[in-house]
Amino acid sequence: METIEFEPGQEIIKEGEEAQYIYMLKSGKIKVQLGLYEFVISDNNPEVFGLEALVGEKYTETCTTVENSKLICCNSSEFMEIYGKTEVSKKALESFMRRTAKVLGWI
Protein backbone atom coordinates (compact mmCIF):
# COMPACT_ATOMS: atom_id res chain seq x y z
CA MET A 1 0.00 0.00 0.00
CA GLU A 2 1.35 3.40 -0.93
CA THR A 3 0.27 6.98 -1.49
CA ILE A 4 0.74 8.23 -5.04
CA GLU A 5 0.52 11.84 -6.24
CA PHE A 6 -1.01 12.74 -9.62
CA GLU A 7 -1.03 16.00 -11.56
CA PRO A 8 -4.15 17.35 -13.32
CA GLY A 9 -5.14 15.43 -16.43
CA GLN A 10 -3.39 12.17 -15.55
CA GLU A 11 -5.27 8.96 -16.22
CA ILE A 12 -5.30 6.64 -13.22
CA ILE A 13 -7.26 3.73 -14.62
CA LYS A 14 -8.76 3.11 -18.05
CA GLU A 15 -11.80 1.12 -19.02
CA GLY A 16 -10.79 -2.23 -20.50
CA GLU A 17 -7.35 -2.44 -18.88
CA GLU A 18 -6.51 -5.33 -16.56
CA ALA A 19 -7.37 -4.25 -13.02
CA GLN A 20 -4.34 -4.47 -10.76
CA TYR A 21 -4.97 -1.90 -8.04
CA ILE A 22 -7.69 -0.38 -5.93
CA TYR A 23 -7.52 3.36 -5.27
CA MET A 24 -8.83 5.53 -2.44
CA LEU A 25 -8.86 9.31 -2.80
CA LYS A 26 -7.01 11.18 -0.04
CA SER A 27 -7.06 14.65 -1.59
CA GLY A 28 -7.96 16.29 -4.88
CA LYS A 29 -10.61 15.60 -7.52
CA ILE A 30 -11.09 12.71 -9.91
CA LYS A 31 -13.37 12.54 -12.97
CA VAL A 32 -14.97 9.10 -13.30
CA GLN A 33 -16.42 7.99 -16.63
CA LEU A 34 -18.54 4.88 -16.90
CA GLY A 35 -20.22 4.64 -20.29
CA LEU A 36 -22.07 7.90 -20.85
CA TYR A 37 -22.25 8.52 -17.11
CA GLU A 38 -19.64 11.00 -15.83
CA PHE A 39 -19.13 12.55 -12.40
CA VAL A 40 -16.42 14.02 -10.19
CA ILE A 41 -15.36 12.68 -6.82
CA SER A 42 -13.49 14.87 -4.38
CA ASP A 43 -11.88 14.68 -0.99
CA ASN A 44 -15.11 16.20 0.41
CA ASN A 45 -16.81 12.89 -0.38
CA PRO A 46 -14.01 10.41 -1.10
CA GLU A 47 -14.69 7.18 -2.92
CA VAL A 48 -12.91 3.95 -3.66
CA PHE A 49 -12.51 2.91 -7.28
CA GLY A 50 -10.86 0.06 -9.15
CA LEU A 51 -12.79 -2.62 -7.25
CA GLU A 52 -12.58 -4.85 -10.32
CA ALA A 53 -9.13 -5.81 -9.00
CA LEU A 54 -10.88 -7.75 -6.24
CA VAL A 55 -12.27 -10.23 -8.75
CA GLY A 56 -9.52 -10.15 -11.38
CA GLU A 57 -11.60 -8.39 -14.03
CA LYS A 58 -10.83 -5.48 -16.35
CA TYR A 59 -11.59 -1.94 -15.22
CA THR A 60 -15.08 -0.77 -16.21
CA GLU A 61 -14.41 2.92 -15.50
CA THR A 62 -11.90 5.49 -16.70
CA CYS A 63 -10.64 7.79 -13.93
CA THR A 64 -8.67 10.96 -14.63
CA THR A 65 -7.40 13.61 -12.23
CA VAL A 66 -9.05 17.04 -12.38
CA GLU A 67 -6.52 18.67 -10.06
CA ASN A 68 -3.45 17.67 -8.08
CA SER A 69 -4.53 14.56 -6.20
CA LYS A 70 -3.19 12.04 -3.71
CA LEU A 71 -4.46 8.49 -3.77
CA ILE A 72 -3.86 5.41 -1.69
CA CYS A 73 -3.06 2.52 -4.00
CA CYS A 74 -3.22 -1.11 -2.90
CA ASN A 75 -3.63 -4.55 -4.39
CA SER A 76 -6.66 -6.71 -3.67
CA SER A 77 -5.09 -8.71 -0.84
CA GLU A 78 -3.94 -5.54 0.95
CA PHE A 79 -7.39 -3.99 0.56
CA MET A 80 -9.16 -7.07 1.94
CA GLU A 81 -6.70 -7.46 4.80
CA ILE A 82 -7.06 -3.86 5.95
CA TYR A 83 -10.59 -2.88 4.87
CA GLY A 84 -12.38 -6.16 4.10
CA LYS A 85 -14.56 -6.24 7.20
CA THR A 86 -15.00 -2.49 7.67
CA GLU A 87 -17.44 0.18 6.56
CA VAL A 88 -14.89 1.28 3.94
CA SER A 89 -15.35 -1.88 1.89
CA LYS A 90 -19.12 -1.89 2.38
CA LYS A 91 -19.46 1.73 1.21
CA ALA A 92 -17.06 1.12 -1.70
CA LEU A 93 -19.12 -1.80 -2.96
CA GLU A 94 -22.41 0.10 -2.53
CA SER A 95 -21.03 3.09 -4.45
CA PHE A 96 -19.69 0.90 -7.27
CA MET A 97 -23.02 -0.91 -7.56
CA ARG A 98 -24.94 2.40 -7.58
CA ARG A 99 -22.72 3.80 -10.38
CA THR A 100 -23.17 0.65 -12.45
CA ALA A 101 -26.95 0.60 -11.89
CA LYS A 102 -27.20 4.22 -13.11
CA VAL A 103 -25.30 3.43 -16.29
CA LEU A 104 -27.53 0.42 -16.95
CA GLY A 105 -30.62 2.60 -16.41
CA TRP A 106 -31.81 0.61 -13.43
CA ILE A 107 -32.05 3.72 -11.23
Secondary structure as the mmCIF struct_conf table of DSSP 4:
data_model
#
loop_
_struct_conf.conf_type_id
_struct_conf.id
_struct_conf.beg_label_comp_id
_struct_conf.beg_label_asym_id
_struct_conf.beg_label_seq_id
_struct_conf.end_label_comp_id
_struct_conf.end_label_asym_id
_struct_conf.end_label_seq_id
STRN STRN1 GLU A 2 PHE A 6
TURN_TY1_P TURN_TY1_P1 PRO A 8 GLY A 9
STRN STRN2 GLU A 11 ILE A 13
TURN_TY1_P TURN_TY1_P2 GLU A 15 GLY A 16
BEND BEND1 GLU A 17 GLU A 17
STRN STRN3 GLU A 18 GLU A 18
HELX_LH_PP_P HELX_LH_PP_P1 ALA A 19 ALA A 19
STRN STRN4 ILE A 22 SER A 27
BEND BEND2 GLY A 28 GLY A 28
STRN STRN5 LYS A 29 LEU A 34
TURN_TY1_P TURN_TY1_P3 GLY A 35 LEU A 36
STRN STRN6 TYR A 37 SER A 42
TURN_TY1_P TURN_TY1_P4 ASP A 43 ASN A 44
BEND BEND3 ASN A 45 ASN A 45
STRN STRN7 VAL A 48 PHE A 49
HELX_RH_3T_P HELX_RH_3T_P1 LEU A 51 LEU A 54
TURN_TY1_P TURN_TY1_P5 VAL A 55 GLY A 56
HELX_LH_PP_P HELX_LH_PP_P2 GLU A 57 GLU A 57
STRN STRN8 LYS A 58 LYS A 58
HELX_LH_PP_P HELX_LH_PP_P3 TYR A 59 TYR A 59
STRN STRN9 THR A 62 THR A 65
BEND BEND4 VAL A 66 ASN A 68
STRN STRN10 SER A 69 CYS A 74
HELX_RH_AL_P HELX_RH_AL_P1 SER A 76 TYR A 83
TURN_TY1_P TURN_TY1_P6 GLY A 84 LYS A 85
BEND BEND5 THR A 86 THR A 86
HELX_RH_AL_P HELX_RH_AL_P2 GLU A 87 VAL A 103
TURN_TY1_P TURN_TY1_P7 LEU A 104 GLY A 105
#
